[in-house]
Amino acid sequence: MKKKSMVFLLIAVFLTIFISIKVAVHSSFWMDAFIAGLFSHVPAAAIPFFIEVTELGDKKGIGVVALIMLVWLLLKKRNYPGAAMLALSIALANETYKLLKDVFVRPRPDLEHLIKVESYSYPSGHAMVGMVVYFTIAYLLIEASQSKLSKWIIALLAAIILLFIGASRIILQVHYPSDVIGGYALGFIWAAIWIFFYHSFKQLYIKKRPS
């Protein structure tokens, strides 16, 4: 694993442990009030936009994006290990964040929720699964790309989508900022683990595939 990737992974692990412990002991976060305060200045006219944006991290949005990517991987690139990794990582991440919510049982922010929510607050499933989906897809697209410029564009688009999804959860008042940051961290760790498995199985697949 490259040094930069390892640094990001260590940061994600630290954030996960730090936020999870504070949530478990019901400790408050200064960043929640600070970041939420910044987003409170978003005009009401922008709310419909963020309601649409948050769908990119919901089941339907993720399902459509993942399906398109899977078709491309299977039919266009014949990248069967990549398709298997993407499908399994998303499916299991979706179940994992639900389990974690039931473990931490953190209540949602005591504010008017601008969209309907039913589960607990930590971690943000949109942030966690969104990170798994869009980070992994960006990784696979960058791996298949030959142009340095296109690689930067893919990475930038993925980052923008993820930031907007996370921001939408705070702006719509259904998550604390710490829920979103913790979700990002957990999603990054989850994606990194599956990408490691992907490379391991890909090597085996290439060796066993008839020439």
BELUR-V179814 format. One record per run of one state. SS is the DSSP state (H for helix, E for strand, C for the rest). FROM is the first residue (numbers start at 1). TO is the last residue. If there is no record, write none. Layout:
# BELUR-V179814
ss=<SS	SS>
from=<FROM	FROM>
to=<TO	TO>
This chain:
# BELUR-V179814
ss=<C	H	C	H	C	H	C	H	C	H	C	H	C	H	C	H	C>
from=<1	3	25	30	40	44	58	59	77	80	105	125	145	148	172	177	209>
to=<2	24	29	39	43	57	58	76	79	104	124	144	147	171	176	208	211>
